[in-house]
Amino acid sequence: MRQGRRRARGASPERYREKWGLPLAYLMAAAAYAAQRSELAKLHGLGRRAAAKTAA
């Protein structure tokens, strides 16, 4: 969604919010879509820090 908006209007999310008077907390993606992508990322182990190596 972000790339399409940027290509079509040349606007970053910040500029888009400013242009339309949207609050900074305004979500740029639907809640259900964001939750689905979050779950997918968690399944792939993304967003986690590297586990500390333990001495054996």
Gaussian input, Z-matrix of N, CA and C with variables (Angstrom, degrees):
# hf/3-21g

backbone

0 1
 N
 C     1     B1
 C     2     B2     1     A1
 N     3     B3     2     A2     1     D1
 C     4     B4     3     A3     2     D2
 C     5     B5     4     A4     3     D3
 N     6     B6     5     A5     4     D4
 C     7     B7     6     A6     5     D5
 C     8     B8     7     A7     6     D6
 N     9     B9     8     A8     7     D7
 C    10    B10     9     A9     8     D8
 C    11    B11    10    A10     9     D9
 N    12    B12    11    A11    10    D10
 C    13    B13    12    A12    11    D11
 C    14    B14    13    A13    12    D12
 N    15    B15    14    A14    13    D13
 C    16    B16    15    A15    14    D14
 C    17    B17    16    A16    15    D15
 N    18    B18    17    A17    16    D16
 C    19    B19    18    A18    17    D17
 C    20    B20    19    A19    18    D18
 N    21    B21    20    A20    19    D19
 C    22    B22    21    A21    20    D20
 C    23    B23    22    A22    21    D21
 N    24    B24    23    A23    22    D22
 C    25    B25    24    A24    23    D23
 C    26    B26    25    A25    24    D24
 N    27    B27    26    A26    25    D25
 C    28    B28    27    A27    26    D26
 C    29    B29    28    A28    27    D27
 N    30    B30    29    A29    28    D28
 C    31    B31    30    A30    29    D29
 C    32    B32    31    A31    30    D30
 N    33    B33    32    A32    31    D31
 C    34    B34    33    A33    32    D32
 C    35    B35    34    A34    33    D33
 N    36    B36    35    A35    34    D34
 C    37    B37    36    A36    35    D35
 C    38    B38    37    A37    36    D36
 N    39    B39    38    A38    37    D37
 C    40    B40    39    A39    38    D38
 C    41    B41    40    A40    39    D39
 N    42    B42    41    A41    40    D40
 C    43    B43    42    A42    41    D41
 C    44    B44    43    A43    42    D42
 N    45    B45    44    A44    43    D43
 C    46    B46    45    A45    44    D44
 C    47    B47    46    A46    45    D45
 N    48    B48    47    A47    46    D46
 C    49    B49    48    A48    47    D47
 C    50    B50    49    A49    48    D48
 N    51    B51    50    A50    49    D49
 C    52    B52    51    A51    50    D50
 C    53    B53    52    A52    51    D51
 N    54    B54    53    A53    52    D52
 C    55    B55    54    A54    53    D53
 C    56    B56    55    A55    54    D54
 N    57    B57    56    A56    55    D55
 C    58    B58    57    A57    56    D56
 C    59    B59    58    A58    57    D57
 N    60    B60    59    A59    58    D58
 C    61    B61    60    A60    59    D59
 C    62    B62    61    A61    60    D60
 N    63    B63    62    A62    61    D61
 C    64    B64    63    A63    62    D62
 C    65    B65    64    A64    63    D63
 N    66    B66    65    A65    64    D64
 C    67    B67    66    A66    65    D65
 C    68    B68    67    A67    66    D66
 N    69    B69    68    A68    67    D67
 C    70    B70    69    A69    68    D68
 C    71    B71    70    A70    69    D69
 N    72    B72    71    A71    70    D70
 C    73    B73    72    A72    71    D71
 C    74    B74    73    A73    72    D72
 N    75    B75    74    A74    73    D73
 C    76    B76    75    A75    74    D74
 C    77    B77    76    A76    75    D75
 N    78    B78    77    A77    76    D76
 C    79    B79    78    A78    77    D77
 C    80    B80    79    A79    78    D78
 N    81    B81    80    A80    79    D79
 C    82    B82    81    A81    80    D80
 C    83    B83    82    A82    81    D81
 N    84    B84    83    A83    82    D82
 C    85    B85    84    A84    83    D83
 C    86    B86    85    A85    84    D84
 N    87    B87    86    A86    85    D85
 C    88    B88    87    A87    86    D86
 C    89    B89    88    A88    87    D87
 N    90    B90    89    A89    88    D88
 C    91    B91    90    A90    89    D89
 C    92    B92    91    A91    90    D90
 N    93    B93    92    A92    91    D91
 C    94    B94    93    A93    92    D92
 C    95    B95    94    A94    93    D93
 N    96    B96    95    A95    94    D94
 C    97    B97    96    A96    95    D95
 C    98    B98    97    A97    96    D96
 N    99    B99    98    A98    97    D97
 C   100   B100    99    A99    98    D98
 C   101   B101   100   A100    99    D99
 N   102   B102   101   A101   100   D100
 C   103   B103   102   A102   101   D101
 C   104   B104   103   A103   102   D102
 N   105   B105   104   A104   103   D103
 C   106   B106   105   A105   104   D104
 C   107   B107   106   A106   105   D105
 N   108   B108   107   A107   106   D106
 C   109   B109   108   A108   107   D107
 C   110   B110   109   A109   108   D108
 N   111   B111   110   A110   109   D109
 C   112   B112   111   A111   110   D110
 C   113   B113   112   A112   111   D111
 N   114   B114   113   A113   112   D112
 C   115   B115   114   A114   113   D113
 C   116   B116   115   A115   114   D114
 N   117   B117   116   A116   115   D115
 C   118   B118   117   A117   116   D116
 C   119   B119   118   A118   117   D117
 N   120   B120   119   A119   118   D118
 C   121   B121   120   A120   119   D119
 C   122   B122   121   A121   120   D120
 N   123   B123   122   A122   121   D121
 C   124   B124   123   A123   122   D122
 C   125   B125   124   A124   123   D123
 N   126   B126   125   A125   124   D124
 C   127   B127   126   A126   125   D125
 C   128   B128   127   A127   126   D126
 N   129   B129   128   A128   127   D127
 C   130   B130   129   A129   128   D128
 C   131   B131   130   A130   129   D129
 N   132   B132   131   A131   130   D130
 C   133   B133   132   A132   131   D131
 C   134   B134   133   A133   132   D132
 N   135   B135   134   A134   133   D133
 C   136   B136   135   A135   134   D134
 C   137   B137   136   A136   135   D135
 N   138   B138   137   A137   136   D136
 C   139   B139   138   A138   137   D137
 C   140   B140   139   A139   138   D138
 N   141   B141   140   A140   139   D139
 C   142   B142   141   A141   140   D140
 C   143   B143   142   A142   141   D141
 N   144   B144   143   A143   142   D142
 C   145   B145   144   A144   143   D143
 C   146   B146   145   A145   144   D144
 N   147   B147   146   A146   145   D145
 C   148   B148   147   A147   146   D146
 C   149   B149   148   A148   147   D147
 N   150   B150   149   A149   148   D148
 C   151   B151   150   A150   149   D149
 C   152   B152   151   A151   150   D150
 N   153   B153   152   A152   151   D151
 C   154   B154   153   A153   152   D152
 C   155   B155   154   A154   153   D153
 N   156   B156   155   A155   154   D154
 C   157   B157   156   A156   155   D155
 C   158   B158   157   A157   156   D156
 N   159   B159   158   A158   157   D157
 C   160   B160   159   A159   158   D158
 C   161   B161   160   A160   159   D159
 N   162   B162   161   A161   160   D160
 C   163   B163   162   A162   161   D161
 C   164   B164   163   A163   162   D162
 N   165   B165   164   A164   163   D163
 C   166   B166   165   A165   164   D164
 C   167   B167   166   A166   165   D165

   B1=1.4385
   B2=1.5314
   B3=1.2944
   B4=1.4566
   B5=1.5254
   B6=1.3352
   B7=1.4591
   B8=1.5181
   B9=1.3154
   B10=1.4556
   B11=1.5171
   B12=1.3179
   B13=1.4618
   B14=1.5247
   B15=1.3313
   B16=1.4601
   B17=1.5265
   B18=1.3329
   B19=1.4597
   B20=1.5234
   B21=1.3124
   B22=1.4579
   B23=1.5244
   B24=1.3149
   B25=1.4636
   B26=1.5165
   B27=1.3289
   B28=1.4515
   B29=1.5141
   B30=1.3258
   B31=1.4608
   B32=1.5185
   B33=1.3163
   B34=1.4573
   B35=1.5303
   B36=1.3287
   B37=1.4682
   B38=1.5362
   B39=1.3270
   B40=1.4635
   B41=1.5318
   B42=1.3338
   B43=1.4704
   B44=1.5263
   B45=1.3364
   B46=1.4600
   B47=1.5231
   B48=1.3468
   B49=1.4660
   B50=1.5251
   B51=1.3339
   B52=1.4646
   B53=1.5295
   B54=1.3247
   B55=1.4631
   B56=1.5225
   B57=1.3316
   B58=1.4502
   B59=1.5224
   B60=1.3341
   B61=1.4656
   B62=1.5182
   B63=1.3212
   B64=1.4624
   B65=1.5258
   B66=1.3351
   B67=1.4667
   B68=1.5289
   B69=1.3292
   B70=1.4686
   B71=1.5242
   B72=1.3261
   B73=1.4631
   B74=1.5322
   B75=1.3300
   B76=1.4601
   B77=1.5233
   B78=1.3231
   B79=1.4625
   B80=1.5199
   B81=1.3289
   B82=1.4562
   B83=1.5342
   B84=1.3142
   B85=1.4651
   B86=1.5265
   B87=1.3175
   B88=1.4576
   B89=1.5252
   B90=1.3212
   B91=1.4613
   B92=1.5314
   B93=1.3232
   B94=1.4640
   B95=1.5294
   B96=1.3270
   B97=1.4666
   B98=1.5263
   B99=1.3257
   B100=1.4632
   B101=1.5262
   B102=1.3196
   B103=1.4645
   B104=1.5283
   B105=1.3199
   B106=1.4645
   B107=1.5293
   B108=1.3145
   B109=1.4713
   B110=1.5235
   B111=1.3218
   B112=1.4565
   B113=1.5286
   B114=1.3144
   B115=1.4683
   B116=1.5266
   B117=1.3024
   B118=1.4553
   B119=1.5301
   B120=1.3162
   B121=1.4658
   B122=1.5243
   B123=1.3181
   B124=1.4668
   B125=1.5256
   B126=1.3264
   B127=1.4610
   B128=1.5257
   B129=1.3213
   B130=1.4620
   B131=1.5228
   B132=1.3350
   B133=1.4555
   B134=1.5148
   B135=1.3084
   B136=1.4653
   B137=1.5303
   B138=1.3113
   B139=1.4538
   B140=1.5083
   B141=1.3021
   B142=1.4594
   B143=1.5135
   B144=1.2948
   B145=1.4590
   B146=1.5210
   B147=1.3042
   B148=1.4616
   B149=1.5265
   B150=1.3053
   B151=1.4634
   B152=1.5240
   B153=1.3109
   B154=1.4666
   B155=1.5199
   B156=1.3158
   B157=1.4596
   B158=1.5249
   B159=1.3131
   B160=1.4641
   B161=1.5187
   B162=1.3089
   B163=1.4714
   B164=1.5199
   B165=1.3202
   B166=1.4684
   B167=1.5038
   A1=109.88
   A2=116.72
   A3=120.90
   A4=111.15
   A5=117.05
   A6=119.98
   A7=111.53
   A8=116.83
   A9=120.41
   A10=112.12
   A11=115.84
   A12=120.19
   A13=110.34
   A14=116.18
   A15=120.53
   A16=110.17
   A17=116.79
   A18=120.07
   A19=111.07
   A20=116.06
   A21=120.44
   A22=112.72
   A23=116.91
   A24=120.10
   A25=114.08
   A26=117.85
   A27=120.59
   A28=113.17
   A29=117.64
   A30=120.75
   A31=111.98
   A32=115.20
   A33=120.77
   A34=106.80
   A35=118.29
   A36=119.21
   A37=112.46
   A38=116.89
   A39=120.03
   A40=111.19
   A41=115.83
   A42=119.71
   A43=111.09
   A44=116.94
   A45=121.38
   A46=110.12
   A47=117.44
   A48=121.10
   A49=111.18
   A50=115.48
   A51=120.39
   A52=110.93
   A53=116.48
   A54=121.03
   A55=111.76
   A56=116.73
   A57=121.20
   A58=113.27
   A59=117.29
   A60=120.60
   A61=113.56
   A62=116.24
   A63=120.66
   A64=110.20
   A65=117.83
   A66=120.05
   A67=110.85
   A68=116.41
   A69=120.90
   A70=111.84
   A71=117.01
   A72=121.05
   A73=112.56
   A74=118.09
   A75=121.47
   A76=109.82
   A77=116.83
   A78=121.65
   A79=110.33
   A80=115.50
   A81=120.36
   A82=111.71
   A83=116.61
   A84=121.42
   A85=107.78
   A86=116.61
   A87=120.78
   A88=109.95
   A89=116.75
   A90=121.91
   A91=111.81
   A92=117.44
   A93=120.62
   A94=110.85
   A95=116.64
   A96=120.76
   A97=110.39
   A98=116.92
   A99=121.13
   A100=110.63
   A101=117.45
   A102=121.19
   A103=110.71
   A104=116.90
   A105=121.49
   A106=110.63
   A107=117.27
   A108=121.05
   A109=110.87
   A110=117.56
   A111=121.68
   A112=110.31
   A113=116.13
   A114=120.38
   A115=110.73
   A116=117.47
   A117=121.79
   A118=110.70
   A119=116.62
   A120=120.85
   A121=110.72
   A122=116.92
   A123=120.62
   A124=110.89
   A125=116.95
   A126=120.73
   A127=111.61
   A128=116.33
   A129=121.44
   A130=112.81
   A131=116.59
   A132=120.44
   A133=114.56
   A134=117.45
   A135=120.43
   A136=110.32
   A137=115.82
   A138=120.51
   A139=114.34
   A140=116.96
   A141=120.47
   A142=109.21
   A143=115.26
   A144=119.13
   A145=108.62
   A146=115.84
   A147=120.19
   A148=109.17
   A149=116.55
   A150=121.26
   A151=109.49
   A152=115.12
   A153=119.84
   A154=108.74
   A155=115.41
   A156=119.45
   A157=108.77
   A158=115.38
   A159=119.63
   A160=109.41
   A161=116.06
   A162=121.00
   A163=108.49
   A164=116.80
   A165=120.33
   A166=111.41
   D1=-42.71
   D2=-176.99
   D3=-62.28
   D4=-44.60
   D5=-177.83
   D6=-65.69
   D7=-40.34
   D8=179.37
   D9=-62.32
   D10=-42.24
   D11=178.94
   D12=-65.50
   D13=-40.26
   D14=-179.09
   D15=-65.40
   D16=-42.51
   D17=179.63
   D18=-66.94
   D19=-44.18
   D20=-175.23
   D21=-70.88
   D22=-38.51
   D23=-173.81
   D24=-120.31
   D25=-6.34
   D26=-179.57
   D27=66.42
   D28=30.47
   D29=-175.04
   D30=-118.97
   D31=138.13
   D32=171.49
   D33=-80.26
   D34=165.75
   D35=177.41
   D36=-55.63
   D37=-37.90
   D38=-179.67
   D39=-65.12
   D40=-45.20
   D41=179.89
   D42=-67.55
   D43=-36.12
   D44=178.22
   D45=-62.57
   D46=-46.27
   D47=178.34
   D48=-61.81
   D49=-42.94
   D50=-179.35
   D51=-62.84
   D52=-44.77
   D53=-178.03
   D54=-60.13
   D55=-41.69
   D56=-175.11
   D57=-97.92
   D58=4.67
   D59=176.94
   D60=68.63
   D61=33.27
   D62=-178.81
   D63=-88.43
   D64=147.19
   D65=178.45
   D66=-69.47
   D67=157.91
   D68=179.72
   D69=-61.15
   D70=-28.41
   D71=-178.75
   D72=-81.43
   D73=-0.34
   D74=-178.98
   D75=-64.23
   D76=125.31
   D77=-179.29
   D78=-74.31
   D79=136.21
   D80=-179.44
   D81=-96.31
   D82=-1.05
   D83=176.61
   D84=-137.17
   D85=150.70
   D86=178.96
   D87=-62.49
   D88=144.07
   D89=-177.05
   D90=-58.51
   D91=-42.09
   D92=-179.23
   D93=-64.77
   D94=-40.26
   D95=178.98
   D96=-66.11
   D97=-44.04
   D98=179.58
   D99=-62.27
   D100=-40.82
   D101=178.73
   D102=-65.09
   D103=-40.59
   D104=178.92
   D105=-63.44
   D106=-44.65
   D107=179.44
   D108=-67.16
   D109=-35.74
   D110=178.21
   D111=-63.81
   D112=-45.07
   D113=179.36
   D114=-63.64
   D115=-40.82
   D116=178.40
   D117=-62.49
   D118=-42.99
   D119=178.85
   D120=-63.51
   D121=-40.97
   D122=179.24
   D123=-64.06
   D124=-39.56
   D125=178.77
   D126=-61.79
   D127=-31.29
   D128=179.89
   D129=-91.22
   D130=1.94
   D131=177.50
   D132=76.01
   D133=20.23
   D134=-179.98
   D135=-80.31
   D136=151.41
   D137=177.21
   D138=83.32
   D139=6.05
   D140=179.05
   D141=-103.70
   D142=145.90
   D143=176.04
   D144=-76.67
   D145=153.06
   D146=179.44
   D147=-60.98
   D148=134.99
   D149=-179.83
   D150=-66.23
   D151=140.33
   D152=178.73
   D153=-67.35
   D154=136.14
   D155=179.78
   D156=-75.50
   D157=132.61
   D158=179.47
   D159=-99.21
   D160=141.97
   D161=178.40
   D162=-77.65
   D163=129.63
   D164=-178.45
   D165=-101.71

